[in-house]
Amino acid sequence: MKTNIFTLLLLILCLSCSKERVLPVLNNYIDENGITKSYLINDYHFTTQLGNEFTIENTKGKVYIANFFFTRCSSICPPMREKLIDIATTINSKRFILTSYTIDIKNDSVSVLNKYSEGTTISKDKWFFLKGSSEELASISEKFRASFTTYQNSNDFYHSSYVALIDTKQQIRGFYDLLNNEAVILLKDDINLLLNE
């Protein structure tokens, strides 16, 4: 009898472990009337580090991560950049890209972004460093639920170490703290999960 119970418990455990995790869809917000609204990340116009236009067409059929940064950042950006380089080299799929939006539109020119990009050694068709107008930046940061602010009226900024993970349908599927090693491991797993959907 004990053997049968043990076998049954082992079978249940194996079946529960074989279930693949399903990531939630996080493209919702509650409007001023308390009604849940859904949206897609599908309307934007930015310029890449090569001076090319970057729109929804660049992310169609792609799984990607998005983050906010600025090239002169000396606090959280360097360790975030190292984690992003690691992710970019670990995930070999051509269906995976990275997008990094500068929040310092005054100082981060296209040429500055290009030089910063070259320091990563990641292909420029895999990692896009993006610059847009203040209106476009405000719009995309709202969609990615990101916030940033200037530090004491200086040229420095407070910003988050989180990245968003977006699927091939332009839906946000998760947020991950790049300064947390466990979160980075989970992010890599979830990227592969979406690539295999």
Secondary structure as UniProt FT lines:
FT   HELIX           2..18
FT   STRAND          28..30
FT   TURN            32..33
FT   STRAND          36..38
FT   STRAND          46..47
FT   TURN            49..50
FT   STRAND          53..54
FT   HELIX           56..58
FT   TURN            59..61
FT   STRAND          63..69
FT   TURN            71..72
FT   HELIX           77..90
FT   TURN            94..95
FT   STRAND          96..102
FT   TURN            105..107
FT   HELIX           110..118
FT   TURN            119..121
FT   TURN            124..126
FT   STRAND          127..131
FT   HELIX           134..143
FT   TURN            144..145
FT   STRAND          148..150
FT   TURN            152..153
FT   STRAND          157..159
FT   STRAND          162..166
FT   TURN            168..169
FT   STRAND          172..177
FT   TURN            178..179
FT   HELIX           181..195
//
